[in-house]
Every structure is written in structure tokens, then in C-alpha cells.
Amino acid sequence: MPLNKLSLWLRLIFLLLILPGITSNKDLHPYEYAYYNSFVGGTGGAFRTYETDYWLTCYKEAVEQIQPESRVNLFVRREPYIAARYASAEVVVRDYRAEFSQIASGDYILVNTRTNEDRKTVHDAPTVLEVGRGGATFCVVKQVP
């Protein structure tokens, strides 16, 4: 086989091998680091079994989707300084762990799904917003009844 044909075949094989990763990363954007291969069922199969959004990138998307008509409190279960960076002037970001006693009806709570924190934190409050990709939920916003 001539060298040019061999080179073409190698390029095709290489492209076929990396194509699943490329398409998966496109679907997960901006959470590409949460990618898991098909051996565990992809990112959806890894959800609640392995770490997914360990950098809490979902906070940006969650906080930007909160569009209140008036001032609201958003209590953040973990790393509130990340959420505060993206909050509008109408969203007051507060530390859930330090200010737990001040949570009132109508307040929002942002919690990630790492170590199932969303199931442990105010589990009776309804979820009003979920952020995720590929069958995995990275964080949720709940509203205190």
C-alpha cells in the first residue's frame, strides 16, 4: 500500500476514534470537564455515582437565570462567592451555612448535586430551576415555601 493511502487510512481511523469525544464535548459545553465515557453511561450514567461539576460552573448559569422583579435573597449552600460574581443587583447572595437561621419563606437556595447535597438541603422545598447537561443535573435552585 502506498504511503499516501496508508496515511489517509490512519487519519480516518484517528478521526473515527476522537469523534465521540468531540461531539460529547460540544453537547456538554461549558461543562466539558464533566465528560464521562460510555463505559459508565456517559455523564448521565456518572451522575450521583461520580463527581461531575466539581468546579461549580453551574452557578453562573443558575444565577443568571434568576430574574426577579424585586430584591430576593439567594442562599448558597457551598462557595457563595462564586455565585455572587454573577448575581444581578436584585439578587442578594448569602451564605447558607453562616446565615441558615435567617432563611425566610420566598427565599431561594442554590445547591449543587455533589455528594447529593440537593437531596439533603431543604429537601421539602420545590425545585424551581435545574442546570445540567447530558442527563446529569449539576445544581438546583429551590424556593422556600
C-alpha positions in Angstrom: 0.0 0.0 0.0 1.4 3.4 -1.0 2.4 5.7 1.9 -0.3 8.3 0.9 -3.1 5.8 1.1 -1.8 4.5 4.5 -1.7 8.0 5.8 -5.2 8.6 4.7 -6.5 5.5 6.4 -4.7 6.4 9.6 -6.2 9.8 9.5 -9.7 8.3 9.0 -9.2 5.9 11.9 -8.0 8.7 14.1 -11.0 10.8 13.3 -13.4 8.0 14.0 -11.7 7.4 17.4 -11.9 11.0 18.5 -15.3 11.9 17.0 -17.4 10.7 20.0 -15.4 12.8 22.4 -15.7 15.9 20.2 -19.5 15.6 19.8 -19.9 14.9 23.5 -17.9 18.0 24.5 -20.0 20.1 22.1 -23.2 18.9 23.9 -21.7 19.5 27.4 -20.4 23.0 26.8 -19.4 24.8 29.1 -19.1 21.7 31.3 -16.7 19.7 29.1 -14.7 18.6 32.2 -17.8 16.7 33.4 -17.5 14.3 30.4 -17.6 10.6 31.2 -17.2 7.9 28.6 -19.8 5.4 27.5 -18.4 2.7 29.8 -20.2 4.4 32.7 -23.1 5.6 30.6 -21.8 9.0 29.8 -22.2 12.0 32.0 -25.8 10.9 32.8 -24.6 7.5 33.9 -21.9 9.1 36.1 -24.5 11.4 37.8 -24.8 10.6 41.5 -22.1 8.0 41.2 -19.0 10.1 40.3 -18.1 13.8 40.6 -19.4 15.8 37.7 -19.5 19.6 38.1 -16.8 19.8 40.8 -15.8 23.4 39.8 -19.4 24.6 40.4 -19.5 26.1 36.9 -23.3 25.6 37.0 -23.6 28.6 39.4 -23.1 31.1 36.6 -26.0 29.7 34.5 -28.3 29.2 37.6 -27.7 32.7 39.0 -28.1 34.4 35.6 -31.5 32.7 35.1 -32.9 34.1 38.3 -34.6 37.3 37.1 -36.6 38.7 40.0 -38.9 41.7 39.7 -37.8 42.8 43.2 -35.0 42.2 45.5 -34.6 38.5 46.6 -32.2 36.5 48.8 -30.3 33.7 47.3 -28.7 31.4 50.0 -25.9 29.4 48.5 -25.0 26.1 50.2 -21.4 26.0 49.1 -18.9 28.7 47.9 -21.3 31.7 47.7 -18.5 33.9 46.4 -18.8 32.1 43.1 -22.5 32.8 42.7 -22.1 36.4 43.9 -19.9 37.2 40.9 -22.8 36.5 38.5 -25.7 37.9 40.5 -27.7 40.9 39.4 -28.3 43.9 41.7 -31.7 42.4 42.6 -30.2 39.1 43.9 -28.6 39.3 47.3 -26.2 36.3 47.6 -25.9 35.0 51.2 -24.0 32.1 52.8 -26.4 29.3 53.6 -24.2 27.8 56.3 -23.4 31.0 58.1 -26.9 32.6 57.8 -29.2 29.5 57.9 -31.4 31.0 60.7 -32.3 34.0 58.5 -33.9 32.0 55.7 -37.5 33.0 55.2 -40.4 32.0 53.0 -39.9 33.0 49.4 -36.1 33.0 49.6 -34.1 31.0 47.1 -31.5 28.3 47.8 -28.8 27.4 45.3 -27.3 24.0 46.0 -25.1 21.7 43.9 -25.7 17.9 43.4 -22.2 17.0 44.6 -22.4 14.3 47.3 -26.2 14.6 46.9 -26.4 17.9 48.7 -29.5 18.8 46.8 -31.3 15.9 48.4 -30.1 16.8 51.9 -30.6 20.6 51.8 -34.2 21.8 52.4 -35.5 18.6 50.7 -39.1 19.6 51.1 -38.7 22.9 49.1 -39.8 22.8 45.5 -37.1 23.0 42.8 -37.7 26.0 40.6 -34.6 25.7 38.4 -32.2 22.9 37.3 -28.9 23.3 35.5 -27.3 20.3 33.8 -26.2 18.6 30.6 -26.1 15.1 29.2 -28.6 13.6 31.6 -26.9 14.9 34.7 -28.1 17.7 37.0 -25.3 19.9 38.3 -27.1 22.3 40.6 -30.7 23.3 41.5 -32.4 26.4 42.8 -35.1 25.8 45.4 -37.6 28.2 46.8 -38.5 28.1 50.4 -42.3 27.6 50.9 
